[in-house]
């Protein structure tokens, strides 16, 4: 019987969409799981389980799923015995304490004796203990941000991406407990076949991540400026240089980190680079 890698992801929401996009970018053909709890990949030995976010760490710990794509905020809250294999770079947010905008914030002592509404009671409890604060934790699920407005709590602790939801509800962020992003986790005792499949998947994910964070750059430059331009764009090993029909000019092809491109574009132009093209990379195998 063929071993299949059992992968758990969130059944709905932004993390579901980003996880499925990553899986598909890795060349694994799966359905979106609408109204399904499990789908089987058509071209890779894997099954995708669509589960409630808060339940996923337990499923991985128990071996029901081999691996999962999940937010670090859930891992910190649930504290299960699983291993983080790779940070995925999407679904980034922060777990924050927020209070009404009208309130002055003197520092952490603000929370002494207050009621804090949250979906992350263990996380908040650990934070309060760390800072020797006594506060009442009111655990609720969903719509945490309305708690101060209806008199349920004095403050909240919730995940924040842009802060727009806090703003709409008259709240302001005052403390960041930790930064979170999606990670790939695995059980501590994977089956041998599952471990081999996970290694293949990790290889594919890393190729996708490298492609997303780098761009292919092409430009034309006078030959007497090539050394200075190569110093700016070293490439993976070294750039490709091809002679142009115009004498004394060459075309240079290289790879550059996307976040560095705009910092270097002026320097490239100052060294005589022309006709600069930046092209997305689909996959990048190191």
C-alpha positions in Angstrom: 0.0 0.0 0.0 1.4 3.4 -1.0 2.4 5.7 1.8 0.7 9.1 1.6 1.8 12.2 3.4 -1.1 13.5 5.5 -1.2 17.3 5.4 -3.5 19.3 7.6 -4.5 22.9 6.8 -7.1 25.4 8.0 -10.5 24.6 6.5 -11.3 28.2 5.6 -10.0 31.7 5.7 -6.8 33.5 4.6 -4.5 30.8 5.9 -6.4 28.2 3.9 -6.0 30.2 0.7 -2.3 30.8 1.2 -1.6 27.2 2.2 -3.4 25.9 -0.9 -1.6 28.3 -3.1 1.8 27.1 -1.7 0.8 23.5 -2.2 -0.2 24.1 -5.8 2.9 26.2 -6.5 4.9 23.1 -5.4 3.3 21.3 -8.4 0.8 19.3 -6.3 -2.6 19.2 -7.9 -5.5 19.3 -5.4 -9.1 20.5 -5.2 -9.9 23.4 -2.9 -11.7 21.2 -0.5 -15.1 23.0 -0.6 -17.5 21.1 1.6 -14.9 18.3 2.0 -12.9 17.2 5.0 -10.2 15.4 2.9 -9.0 15.5 -0.7 -6.3 13.3 -2.4 -3.6 14.9 -4.5 -3.7 13.8 -8.1 0.1 13.8 -8.8 1.8 13.5 -5.5 1.3 10.8 -2.7 -0.5 13.2 -0.3 -3.9 13.7 1.4 -5.0 17.1 2.5 -7.2 17.4 5.6 -9.3 20.5 6.1 -9.6 21.1 9.8 -10.4 23.7 12.4 -7.3 25.8 13.1 -7.3 25.3 16.8 -7.6 21.5 16.4 -4.7 21.0 14.0 -1.7 20.8 16.5 -3.5 18.0 18.4 -4.1 16.1 15.2 -0.4 16.3 14.3 0.7 15.3 17.8 -1.6 12.3 17.7 -0.3 11.2 14.3 -3.7 11.7 12.5 -1.9 14.2 10.3 1.8 13.9 9.6 2.4 17.6 9.0 0.4 20.9 9.0 0.6 24.4 7.8 -0.5 26.6 10.7 0.1 30.0 12.3 2.7 30.2 15.1 0.1 32.0 17.2 -1.9 28.7 17.5 1.3 26.8 18.4 2.2 29.2 21.2 -1.4 29.0 22.5 -1.8 25.2 22.3 1.8 24.2 23.2 1.6 20.8 21.7 4.6 18.4 21.2 5.3 19.1 17.5 8.4 20.2 15.5 8.5 23.4 13.4 10.3 22.4 10.2 10.1 25.6 8.2 8.8 29.2 8.4 6.6 29.9 5.4 6.7 33.7 5.2 3.0 34.3 4.8 0.0 35.0 7.0 2.1 37.3 9.1 0.5 39.0 12.0 1.3 39.9 15.6 -0.4 38.9 18.9 -1.2 42.2 20.6 -2.8 43.8 23.6 -5.1 46.6 22.7 -7.1 49.1 24.8 -9.7 51.8 24.1 -8.2 54.8 22.2 -9.6 57.2 24.7 -7.5 55.7 27.6 -4.1 56.9 28.5 -1.5 54.1 28.5 1.1 54.4 31.3 2.7 51.0 30.5 2.1 47.5 31.6 0.7 48.5 35.0 -2.4 49.6 33.0 -3.5 45.9 33.0 -3.3 45.4 36.7 -6.7 44.4 37.9 -8.2 44.7 34.5 -10.4 42.3 32.5 -8.8 41.1 29.2 -11.0 39.5 26.5 -9.1 37.0 24.3 -9.1 33.8 22.3 -5.6 33.2 23.5 -6.0 32.7 27.3 -2.8 30.6 27.7 -0.7 33.1 25.8 -2.1 36.0 27.9 -1.7 34.1 31.2 1.9 33.4 30.4 2.5 37.1 29.6 0.9 38.3 32.8 2.9 35.8 34.9 6.1 36.9 33.2 5.4 40.5 34.1 3.9 39.8 37.5 0.5 41.3 36.7 -2.8 40.3 38.1 -5.6 40.5 35.6 -8.8 38.7 34.9 -8.9 36.7 31.6 -12.2 36.5 29.8 -12.0 33.8 27.1 -14.2 34.3 24.1 -14.1 33.0 20.5 -14.6 35.4 17.6 -15.3 39.2 17.6 -12.9 39.8 20.5 -12.5 43.4 19.5 -16.1 44.4 20.5 -15.6 43.3 24.1 -14.6 46.7 25.5 -17.5 48.5 23.6 -20.1 46.2 25.2 -18.6 46.4 28.7 -17.4 42.8 28.7 -13.7 43.7 29.2 -11.3 46.6 29.7 -8.8 45.4 27.0 -8.3 42.7 24.5 -5.6 40.4 23.2 -5.9 39.3 19.6 -4.0 38.8 16.4 -3.5 42.0 14.3 -2.4 42.3 10.7 -3.1 45.9 9.6 -4.8 47.3 12.7 -7.9 48.4 10.7 -10.2 46.2 12.8 -8.9 47.7 16.0 -9.3 51.2 14.6 -12.9 50.6 13.6 -13.7 49.4 17.1 -12.1 52.4 18.9 -9.1 50.4 20.1 -5.3 51.0 19.9 -2.5 48.6 20.0 -0.2 49.1 23.1 1.8 45.9 23.5 3.1 43.2 21.1 3.4 39.8 22.7 5.1 38.2 19.7 5.2 38.2 15.9 3.6 35.3 14.1 3.6 33.7 10.6 2.6 30.5 9.0 4.9 27.6 9.7 5.2 23.9 8.6 5.0 21.6 11.6 5.5 17.8 11.8 4.9 15.1 14.4 7.9 14.0 16.4 7.7 10.4 15.2 7.0 10.4 11.5 6.7 7.1 9.6 9.8 6.4 7.5 7.8 6.7 4.3 6.2 10.0 5.5 9.6 11.4 6.3 10.8 10.8 2.8 7.8 12.5 1.3 8.2 15.4 3.7 11.8 15.8 2.6 10.6 16.0 -1.0 7.9 18.6 -0.1 10.4 20.7 1.8 12.7 20.7 -1.2 9.8 22.0 -3.4 8.7 24.6 -0.8 12.2 26.0 -0.5 12.4 26.3 -4.3 9.1 28.2 -4.4 10.3 30.5 -1.5 13.5 31.2 -3.3 11.6 32.1 -6.5 9.2 34.4 -4.6 12.0 36.4 -2.9 14.2 36.7 -6.0 13.8 38.2 -9.5 15.6 37.6 -12.8 17.2 40.8 -14.1 18.3 41.6 -17.6 20.1 44.8 -18.6 22.3 46.3 -21.3 25.6 47.9 -20.3 28.8 49.3 -21.9 31.6 46.8 -21.6 33.9 49.2 -19.6 31.2 49.3 -16.9 30.6 45.6 -16.6 32.9 44.9 -13.6 31.2 47.6 -11.5 27.8 46.3 -12.4 28.8 42.7 -11.7 29.9 43.9 -8.2 26.3 45.1 -7.7 24.7 41.9 -9.2 26.8 38.9 -8.4 24.1 36.4 -9.2 23.8 32.9 -7.8 27.4 32.1 -8.9 28.2 34.7 -11.5 26.0 36.6 -14.0 25.6 35.6 -17.6 27.1 38.1 -20.1 26.2 38.0 -23.8 27.6 40.4 -26.5 25.2 42.7 -28.2 25.2 43.5 -31.9 26.2 47.0 -30.9 29.9 47.1 -30.5 31.2 47.7 -27.0 28.0 46.7 -25.3 26.8 43.5 -23.6 23.6 42.1 -22.1 23.9 41.0 -18.5 21.6 38.4 -16.9 21.5 37.8 -13.2 19.4 37.1 -10.1 18.6 39.7 -7.5 16.7 39.8 -4.3 13.5 41.6 -4.9 13.9 43.7 -1.7 17.3 44.9 -2.8 16.3 45.9 -6.4 15.0 49.4 -5.7 18.0 50.2 -3.5 20.3 49.2 -6.4 18.5 50.6 -9.4 20.0 54.1 -9.1 23.5 52.7 -8.8 22.9 50.5 -11.9 21.8 53.5 -13.9 24.8 55.5 -12.7 27.1 52.8 -14.0 25.5 53.0 -17.5 22.9 50.2 -17.3 20.0 50.6 -19.8 16.9 48.6 -20.8 16.6 47.1 -17.4 14.0 44.3 -17.2 12.9 42.4 -14.1 11.2 39.1 -14.6 9.4 36.9 -12.0 11.0 33.5 -11.3 8.6 30.5 -11.2 10.9 28.1 -9.4 14.4 28.4 -8.1 16.4 25.2 -7.3 19.5 26.0 -5.4 
